[in-house]
């Protein structure tokens, strides 16, 4: 079950990368190069930032909720991937041994029952559905157009500033 969880997490991460590539208007293959150099949490934060540009308020709220769920799942995934775990003797599931040692040593046992794992896998599958839904893809695909408009406004303002700086100085009318 732990392997199944990790597999679904990897699928969700792949769908997250595709969603970001649609939102920024680059091909999946180019994103694979960029995405390879970002940690998962940076991808999650990028997606959450991009949801601000979705124009439909109800879809924007839904995608922001998905982004929050993705961010929250990041910690759990790190525990699964980087912590020792063994079959639980008390329950049908696994025990994760979590050690924190940033300021002070903290040891914790976290039990995931088969039911817990099933719920988490179901949640990951839901995130995959939300990230790949046609409405999501359409909404995110419109973002590059809005970025282009913003960039054109910035360029116009910058060019106007440069033009005003490069114009010859005119004497002030009240100067003697």
N, C-alpha and C positions, 0 to 999 in steps of 0.2 A: 504493500500500500504506500509506503514512503516513496518508493521508486515511481509509482503512478503519480503521486503528488508532484514530484520533481519534473516528470514528463509534462504534465499539464501546465506547470509553471513555465517551463521552457516554451511551450506552445503559446502561452499568453504573452510572454516576452517577445516572441516573434511577431505576434499580431500587433503588439504595442509598437514595435519598430515599423511595421507596415503602415500603421495609422499615422505615425510621425512623418514618414516619407511622403504620404499623400498630403499632409498638412503643409509641409514646406516645399512641396512641388519638385521633389527629386526622385529619381528611379529607385526601386528597391535595391538594386545592386550597388548604387552609390551609397545608399543609406547603410547597407551592410558594412561598408568600409568605415563610415563615420561611427555607426552604432557599436562596432567592435571595440572602439576606443573609449566608450562611455560605460560607466557602471550602471547597474540597473536603476538605482535611485535617481541618477541624473536623467535617465530616459523617462522615468515616471514624472519628475519635475518638469521636464520639457513638455510632455503631453499635457500636464495640468495647465501650464502656461498657455499652450496653444488653444485650449478649450475656451479661453477668454475671447477668442476671435470668432467663435461660432455665433451666428446671428440669431438663430431661433432660441428663445429663452428656455423653453422646456427641454430642448435637446442639449443646450449648454449646461443646464442644471444636472441632467442625467449623466453627461460625460464628466462633469466635475466630480460627481459622486463616484463614478467608475475610477477616476484618477485617485481619489482619496482611498478607495478600497485597494487599488494597486499599491499605493505607497505603504499602506498598513501591512499588506501581505509581504512586503520586502523584508521586514524584520523576521517574520515567521520563516520565510524561505532561507534566510541566513542561518537561523537556528537549525533547520533541517540539514542544510548543506555543510555546516561547519562545526556541529556539535556531535558529541558521542551520543548514540542512542542504542538501546537494547530492548528486546521484548519485555513488556510489562508482566510481572508475575501476578499482580493484583487484578489487573483488568485485561481485556482483550484489546491490545494495542501496543504502543511503544512508549518508553520513557526517554526523554531527552535530558541530558545533564548539561545545564547551562552554567558557565562560569563567567563572572564579570570581575575584572580586577583593575578598573580605571582609577578609582580613588581608594576603594576598600574592597577586600575580597568578599564576593557574594556567590554562594552556591545555590542552585535551584534545580529541582526536578520538575519537569513539565511532562504530564502524561497526555498523549493523544490516543484516544480510543479509536477503534475502527469507525465508529459513528462520527467522531471528530474529523478523521481523515476524509471520510466520505463527504461531509459537509464542506470541507475546504476544497476538495476536488470539484464538487458541484459549483462552488463559488468561482473557482478559476475558469470553469467551463462557461459560466455566465459572463465573466469578463471577456473571454474570447468572443462570445456571441456579440456583446455590446461593441467591442472594438472593430469587428468585421461587418457589422450590420450595414446595409446599403445606405440608410439615412446618415450613419456616421461617416462613411466614406464620402458621400456627397457633401456633407457639411464641412468636412476637413479639406476637401479638394478646392473649396472656394477661398480658403485662407490665402494662398499665394496671390490672388488678385487683390485682396485687401492689403497685403504686404506691399505689393507694387504701388498701389495708390499712396500709401504712407511714405514709401521711399521716394516717389515722385514729388510729394509735397516737401519732403526734407531737401531734396536736390534743388527745387525751386527756391526755397528759402535761403539755402546756402549760396546759390547763384546770385540772388538778389543782394545778399550781403556782400559778396565779392564785387559785384558791379558798383555798389555804393562806395566801397573802399577804393576801387580803382578809378572812380570818376575824379576829374581834377577838382581841387578844392576851390570853392567860390568864396570870394571875400564876403564877410558878413555885412549887411547893409548899414549897421550902426557903427562900423569900424571906421576910424579916421585915417 
